[in-house]
Amino acid sequence: MRNPYKEHLDREWELKMEGWLLGQKAHIASIEAEIQGMIAENQYRISLGEGIVYRDKAFQEKADALLTISKDVLKEVLTGGSY
Protein backbone atom coordinates (compact mmCIF):
# COMPACT_ATOMS: atom_id res chain seq x y z
CA MET A 1 0.00 0.00 0.00
CA ARG A 2 1.35 3.38 -1.00
CA ASN A 3 2.05 5.79 1.85
CA PRO A 4 2.29 9.37 0.51
CA TYR A 5 3.43 10.71 3.89
CA LYS A 6 6.36 8.29 4.01
CA GLU A 7 7.21 9.10 0.39
CA HIS A 8 7.20 12.79 1.27
CA LEU A 9 9.52 12.19 4.23
CA ASP A 10 11.81 10.02 2.11
CA ARG A 11 12.03 12.71 -0.58
CA GLU A 12 12.58 15.39 2.07
CA TRP A 13 15.44 13.34 3.54
CA GLU A 14 16.94 12.84 0.06
CA LEU A 15 16.88 16.59 -0.58
CA LYS A 16 18.54 17.32 2.76
CA MET A 17 21.19 14.70 2.06
CA GLU A 18 21.83 16.09 -1.42
CA GLY A 19 22.21 19.57 0.05
CA TRP A 20 24.56 18.31 2.74
CA LEU A 21 26.66 16.40 0.21
CA LEU A 22 26.83 19.47 -2.02
CA GLY A 23 28.05 21.47 0.96
CA GLN A 24 30.73 18.87 1.66
CA LYS A 25 31.80 18.95 -1.98
CA ALA A 26 32.10 22.73 -1.80
CA HIS A 27 34.15 22.45 1.38
CA ILE A 28 36.48 19.95 -0.33
CA ALA A 29 36.86 22.27 -3.32
CA SER A 30 37.73 25.21 -1.07
CA ILE A 31 40.42 23.18 0.71
CA GLU A 32 41.82 22.04 -2.63
CA ALA A 33 41.95 25.67 -3.77
CA GLU A 34 43.78 26.62 -0.57
CA ILE A 35 46.33 23.88 -1.21
CA GLN A 36 46.88 25.09 -4.77
CA GLY A 37 47.35 28.62 -3.45
CA MET A 38 49.86 27.37 -0.89
CA ILE A 39 51.81 25.56 -3.61
CA ALA A 40 51.77 28.63 -5.85
CA GLU A 41 52.95 30.89 -3.03
CA ASN A 42 55.83 28.54 -2.24
CA GLN A 43 56.82 28.35 -5.91
CA TYR A 44 56.68 32.13 -6.24
CA ARG A 45 58.90 32.62 -3.21
CA ILE A 46 61.37 30.05 -4.51
CA SER A 47 61.49 31.91 -7.84
CA LEU A 48 62.45 35.05 -5.90
CA GLY A 49 65.15 33.16 -4.05
CA GLU A 50 63.22 33.36 -0.78
CA GLY A 51 62.27 30.62 1.64
CA ILE A 52 58.94 28.85 1.45
CA VAL A 53 56.06 29.88 3.68
CA TYR A 54 54.08 26.64 3.79
CA ARG A 55 55.85 23.59 5.14
CA ASP A 56 54.80 19.95 5.47
CA LYS A 57 52.76 20.61 8.61
CA ALA A 58 50.48 23.09 6.79
CA PHE A 59 49.86 20.61 3.98
CA GLN A 60 49.26 17.81 6.48
CA GLU A 61 46.60 19.91 8.22
CA LYS A 62 44.77 20.33 4.91
CA ALA A 63 45.07 16.59 4.21
CA ASP A 64 43.66 15.84 7.66
CA ALA A 65 40.70 18.15 6.98
CA LEU A 66 40.01 16.36 3.69
CA LEU A 67 40.23 12.99 5.42
CA THR A 68 37.73 14.09 8.08
CA ILE A 69 35.26 15.24 5.44
CA SER A 70 35.72 12.00 3.50
CA LYS A 71 35.04 9.90 6.58
CA ASP A 72 31.94 11.96 7.41
CA VAL A 73 30.57 11.55 3.89
CA LEU A 74 31.25 7.83 3.85
CA LYS A 75 29.59 7.40 7.24
CA GLU A 76 26.50 9.35 6.15
CA VAL A 77 26.17 7.46 2.88
CA LEU A 78 26.68 4.01 4.39
CA THR A 79 24.49 4.47 7.47
CA GLY A 80 21.77 6.60 5.98
CA GLY A 81 22.92 9.38 8.29
CA SER A 82 20.94 12.03 10.00
CA TYR A 83 20.87 14.55 7.17
C-alpha positions as CSV (number, residue, x, y, z in Angstrom):
1,M,0.0,0.0,0.0
2,R,1.3,3.4,-1.0
3,N,2.0,5.8,1.9
4,P,2.3,9.4,0.5
5,Y,3.4,10.7,3.9
6,K,6.4,8.3,4.0
7,E,7.2,9.1,0.4
8,H,7.2,12.8,1.3
9,L,9.5,12.2,4.2
10,D,11.8,10.0,2.1
11,R,12.0,12.7,-0.6
12,E,12.6,15.4,2.1
13,W,15.4,13.3,3.5
14,E,16.9,12.8,0.1
15,L,16.9,16.6,-0.6
16,K,18.5,17.3,2.8
17,M,21.2,14.7,2.1
18,E,21.8,16.1,-1.4
19,G,22.2,19.6,0.1
20,W,24.6,18.3,2.7
21,L,26.7,16.4,0.2
22,L,26.8,19.5,-2.0
23,G,28.1,21.5,1.0
24,Q,30.7,18.9,1.7
25,K,31.8,19.0,-2.0
26,A,32.1,22.7,-1.8
27,H,34.2,22.4,1.4
28,I,36.5,20.0,-0.3
29,A,36.9,22.3,-3.3
30,S,37.7,25.2,-1.1
31,I,40.4,23.2,0.7
32,E,41.8,22.0,-2.6
33,A,41.9,25.7,-3.8
34,E,43.8,26.6,-0.6
35,I,46.3,23.9,-1.2
36,Q,46.9,25.1,-4.8
37,G,47.4,28.6,-3.5
38,M,49.9,27.4,-0.9
39,I,51.8,25.6,-3.6
40,A,51.8,28.6,-5.8
41,E,53.0,30.9,-3.0
42,N,55.8,28.5,-2.2
43,Q,56.8,28.4,-5.9
44,Y,56.7,32.1,-6.2
45,R,58.9,32.6,-3.2
46,I,61.4,30.1,-4.5
47,S,61.5,31.9,-7.8
48,L,62.4,35.0,-5.9
49,G,65.1,33.2,-4.1
50,E,63.2,33.4,-0.8
51,G,62.3,30.6,1.6
52,I,58.9,28.8,1.4
53,V,56.1,29.9,3.7
54,Y,54.1,26.6,3.8
55,R,55.9,23.6,5.1
56,D,54.8,20.0,5.5
57,K,52.8,20.6,8.6
58,A,50.5,23.1,6.8
59,F,49.9,20.6,4.0
60,Q,49.3,17.8,6.5
61,E,46.6,19.9,8.2
62,K,44.8,20.3,4.9
63,A,45.1,16.6,4.2
64,D,43.7,15.8,7.7
65,A,40.7,18.1,7.0
66,L,40.0,16.4,3.7
67,L,40.2,13.0,5.4
68,T,37.7,14.1,8.1
69,I,35.3,15.2,5.4
70,S,35.7,12.0,3.5
71,K,35.0,9.9,6.6
72,D,31.9,12.0,7.4
73,V,30.6,11.6,3.9
74,L,31.3,7.8,3.8
75,K,29.6,7.4,7.2
76,E,26.5,9.3,6.2
77,V,26.2,7.5,2.9
78,L,26.7,4.0,4.4
79,T,24.5,4.5,7.5
80,G,21.8,6.6,6.0
81,G,22.9,9.4,8.3
82,S,20.9,12.0,10.0
83,Y,20.9,14.6,7.2
